[in-house]
Amino acid sequence: MAAIKTESTHPYVTAVQEIAIQWLLRNKSPWLHPDFIFYRTKQGRKFKENCDYVHKVAEDIIDKRRREIENADLSSKKYLDFLDILLTAKDENVEGLTKSDIRNEVDTFLFEGHDTTASAISWILYSLAEHPEHQKRCQEEIDRVVSETKSGELEWKDLGKLEYLTLCIKEGMRLHSPVPGVSRVNSHPIQVDGCEIPTGSIILLNFYSLHHNPTVWGEDHMEFKPKRFTKEHSEKRDPFAFCPFSAGPRNCIGQNFAMSEEKVVLATLLQKLSFTLDKEHNVEKVIAAVMRPTDGIKLYVHSR
Ligand code: HEM
């Protein structure tokens, strides 16, 4: 497997990327599975150091907010955000969440909130650069929507009007699958096609394969074809054929926010800029916690 180059500015981003790589390498190396071996290796020690750092970032955020809440009247706040709710929640025995409960939730938000959307936006931009005809249609749509606004800028209420861009976003998330898979441990036996999966098995749900199933998506499943997501085509498919945000009770709670973020970032970029591929640069995928390019994605940026 090729090494992944990590270039970023914030140490939190670098630490999360390294954790994902170290986790992947450990997964693929059965001799590193036992803790007492892994944490004695150089990789294991670096993994722990990175985990300690990202936990510290989350703890600092929580402590800062805890102090603010202690010194403020929460009832005067118009909206309580997620962290306010976690810090003030009490169960029927008036017990609050423990420090590690809160930190786990904050960790999930910090990770899920940045690495996933960064991967999705980068891959979609890559596909649009590869397919100028779809990029142009998105730009024409953005220009039309913006020209109809009073401010001359894209407004929140206009995001729903970016229909073609939405098709491209969905097709990009199918083709590249920014979260390629998730895993679960089953708490009871599950029957699949006459085989029993025993309790306590680690089950990997591979969204990338799901999104490339030729019987559903056709033999051209490796091609970028946004029209697959028109109402007419989507209606013919099983709703679980496309699961970029997982499904069921633990699916992504940030999915509406993520779709809006992708539209805002892509529309803002495409309104002012056009992108073309650097054909000299070979882009390959590597499955980590999110889908990454092994050696980055290189695009030429042109003013419109
Ligand atoms: C393109 C962007 C995103 C993708 C593809 C994505 C995908 C996913 C997936 C597949 C899961 C399920 C994980 C599992 O089952 O183990 C998940 C969970 C989650 N996501 Fe996202 N996500 C994205 C953006 C976001 C954003 C922006 C946020 C927050 C602002 C967020 C917050 C969460 C949280 C808190 C969970 C855990 C939910 C739970 O365990 O009940 N995600 N996401």
Residues whose N, C-alpha, C, O or C-beta is under 5 A from the ligand:
A	BS01	HEM	T108 F109 E112 G113 T116 T117 A120 P178 V179 V182 S183 P244 F245 S246 P249 R250 N251 C252 I253 G254 A258
